[in-house]
Amino acid sequence: MFPLHWFLISPCGLCGEPLQGSAAGGDAPCGACRERLSLPAAGLHGDDPLPWWSTGVYAGSLRELLLHLRRRPRPEPVRALAGGLAETLRRSGEGWGQPLLVPIPSWKRQANPLPGLLCGALERPGGLRRAALLERSRPVLGQHHLGRDLRIANQAGAFRCRRPPEPGERIRRPLLIVDDILTTGATVCSAAGALRQAGWRVLGAVCLARTPQGARQAVL
């Protein structure tokens, strides 16, 4: 008779190799992929410019992977990346209740698929639920070559909230904004402002990667 754990081993969502140990049977990267992408086991966390949680640093192989997934989106790699992040959010949010996940919407016809895929990955293990509460109020410029002040001006007033919270939601349903990359925070702060103005309580932002400190300083 075969041991039960033989049938529970699943492939790594990034490289396809069988997962071993505690990762087997769940959404997580294998050890080799975690090392290659420099992924901390519990992700990253910070408080500037608002509380944020990330799977890793937007550099090297992780940057290349996310750029590839923007062009050719697949849910399996995003679920693998978000495995440790979901557990970190669960531990951090024991007093939160069940926050709603609010993805950053795109104004482009070819929308960025990663915020939606990250929402889907976090909905499954964390028991969280997605809510499309944001919409774009105007188009914005591409921000790759913009400094911090121009990014803030570019995103000012770029979002509106589709509805205010219902009376019970003001207490039971705080929000987490979901985006792919966090650099200066201009986008998520503008989105948070629109949500707060409508009466929602915003806990912070969740992203797939945080731009490294040196690169953030370069856009200031």
C-alpha positions in Angstrom: 0.0 0.0 0.0 1.4 3.4 -1.0 1.8 6.2 1.7 -0.9 8.8 1.5 1.6 11.7 1.1 2.7 10.2 -2.2 -0.6 11.3 -3.7 -0.5 14.8 -2.1 2.7 16.0 -3.7 1.9 18.7 -6.2 4.2 20.5 -8.6 5.8 23.9 -8.0 3.7 26.5 -9.8 6.8 28.2 -11.1 9.1 25.4 -12.4 6.8 22.3 -12.3 9.1 20.2 -10.1 7.5 18.2 -7.3 7.1 20.0 -4.0 8.6 18.4 -1.0 8.2 18.7 2.8 5.8 21.3 4.2 5.2 22.8 0.7 3.9 19.6 -0.8 0.1 19.6 -1.4 -0.2 23.4 -1.3 0.4 26.6 -3.4 4.0 27.5 -2.7 7.3 27.7 -4.7 9.9 25.0 -4.4 13.1 25.7 -2.5 15.1 26.2 -5.7 12.6 28.8 -7.1 12.4 30.6 -3.7 16.2 30.9 -3.8 16.3 31.9 -7.4 13.7 34.7 -6.9 15.0 35.7 -3.5 11.6 35.2 -1.9 11.5 35.5 1.9 9.4 32.7 3.4 6.9 35.1 5.0 7.2 37.9 2.3 8.0 41.5 3.1 6.2 44.1 5.1 6.6 47.9 5.6 4.7 51.0 6.6 5.8 53.6 4.1 3.8 55.3 2.5 1.1 53.1 4.0 1.2 49.6 5.4 2.1 47.2 2.7 2.8 43.5 2.2 4.8 42.0 -0.7 6.0 38.6 -1.9 9.5 39.9 -2.6 11.7 42.6 -4.1 11.1 43.8 -7.6 14.6 43.0 -9.0 16.5 40.3 -10.8 14.6 37.1 -11.6 11.4 38.1 -9.8 11.2 41.3 -12.0 11.8 39.2 -15.1 9.1 36.8 -14.1 6.5 39.5 -13.4 7.2 41.2 -16.7 6.7 37.9 -18.4 3.4 37.3 -16.6 2.1 40.7 -17.6 2.4 39.6 -21.2 1.4 36.0 -20.7 -0.6 35.7 -17.5 -1.1 32.4 -15.8 -2.7 31.8 -12.4 -0.4 29.0 -11.2 2.8 31.1 -10.8 0.9 33.9 -9.1 -0.6 31.4 -6.6 2.9 30.0 -5.9 4.3 33.5 -5.3 1.4 34.4 -3.0 1.5 31.3 -0.9 3.6 32.7 1.9 2.0 36.1 1.6 -1.5 34.7 2.3 -0.2 33.1 5.5 1.5 36.4 6.6 -1.7 38.3 6.0 -3.7 35.8 8.0 -1.3 36.2 10.9 -1.2 40.0 10.6 -4.9 40.3 10.3 -6.2 38.3 13.2 -8.2 41.3 14.4 -9.2 42.5 11.0 -12.1 40.1 10.4 -12.3 39.4 6.6 -11.0 42.3 4.6 -12.2 42.9 1.1 -9.5 42.7 -1.6 -9.8 45.7 -4.0 -7.7 45.4 -7.1 -6.3 48.5 -8.8 -8.2 48.9 -12.1 -6.5 49.8 -15.4 -7.6 52.5 -17.8 -5.9 50.7 -20.7 -7.8 48.5 -23.1 -5.1 45.9 -22.5 -5.5 45.8 -18.7 -2.7 44.6 -16.4 -3.8 41.1 -15.4 -1.6 40.7 -12.3 -3.8 42.6 -9.6 -6.7 40.4 -10.5 -4.6 37.2 -10.5 -3.2 38.1 -7.1 -6.7 38.7 -5.7 -7.6 35.2 -7.0 -4.6 33.7 -5.3 -5.4 35.3 -2.0 -9.1 34.5 -2.1 -8.5 30.8 -2.1 -6.3 30.2 1.0 -7.2 33.2 3.1 -10.9 33.2 2.9 -10.8 36.8 1.6 -13.2 38.1 -1.0 -12.6 40.4 -3.9 -14.7 43.6 -4.5 -14.3 45.8 -7.6 -14.9 49.0 -5.6 -12.6 51.2 -7.7 -12.8 52.6 -11.2 -10.7 55.0 -13.1 -12.0 58.6 -13.3 -9.4 59.6 -16.0 -6.5 58.1 -17.9 -3.0 58.6 -16.6 0.5 58.7 -18.1 2.8 55.7 -18.0 5.0 56.1 -14.8 8.1 54.3 -15.6 10.2 57.4 -16.3 8.4 59.7 -13.8 9.8 60.9 -10.5 8.0 60.8 -7.2 6.3 64.3 -7.5 5.2 63.7 -11.0 3.8 60.3 -10.1 1.8 61.8 -7.3 0.4 64.5 -9.7 -0.2 61.9 -12.3 -2.4 59.8 -10.0 -4.1 62.6 -8.2 -7.9 62.2 -8.6 -7.4 59.2 -10.9 -9.8 57.0 -9.0 -13.4 57.1 -7.8 -15.2 54.7 -5.5 -18.2 52.9 -7.0 -20.2 52.7 -3.7 -19.9 53.6 -0.1 -19.9 50.9 2.6 -23.3 49.7 3.9 -23.8 50.4 7.6 -22.5 47.0 8.8 -19.6 47.0 6.4 -18.0 50.1 8.0 -16.9 47.9 10.9 -16.8 44.4 9.6 -15.3 45.0 6.1 -11.9 46.9 6.0 -10.1 46.9 2.7 -6.7 45.8 1.3 -5.7 47.4 -2.0 -4.1 44.9 -4.4 -1.6 45.9 -7.1 1.3 44.2 -8.9 4.3 46.5 -8.1 4.7 49.1 -5.3 7.3 51.8 -6.1 6.6 55.3 -4.6 3.1 54.3 -3.6 1.5 57.1 -5.6 -1.1 54.8 -7.2 -2.2 53.0 -4.1 -2.3 56.2 -2.0 -4.5 57.8 -4.6 -6.8 54.7 -4.6 -6.8 54.7 -0.8 -7.8 58.4 -0.7 -10.8 57.7 -3.0 -11.9 54.7 -0.9 -11.5 56.6 2.4 -13.4 59.6 1.1 -16.3 57.2 0.4 -16.2 56.0 3.9 -14.2 52.8 3.7 -11.4 51.8 6.2 -8.2 51.0 4.2 -5.7 48.8 6.0 -3.0 49.0 3.4 -1.8 47.5 0.2 -0.8 44.0 -1.0 1.5 43.6 -4.0 3.6 41.0 -5.8 6.8 43.0 -5.5 8.2 46.1 -3.8 10.7 48.1 -5.7 14.1 48.1 -3.9 15.2 51.1 -1.9 17.9 52.2 -4.3 15.5 52.2 -7.2 12.8 54.1 -5.2 15.4 56.8 -4.3 16.2 57.2 -8.0 12.7 58.3 -8.8 12.4 60.8 -6.0 
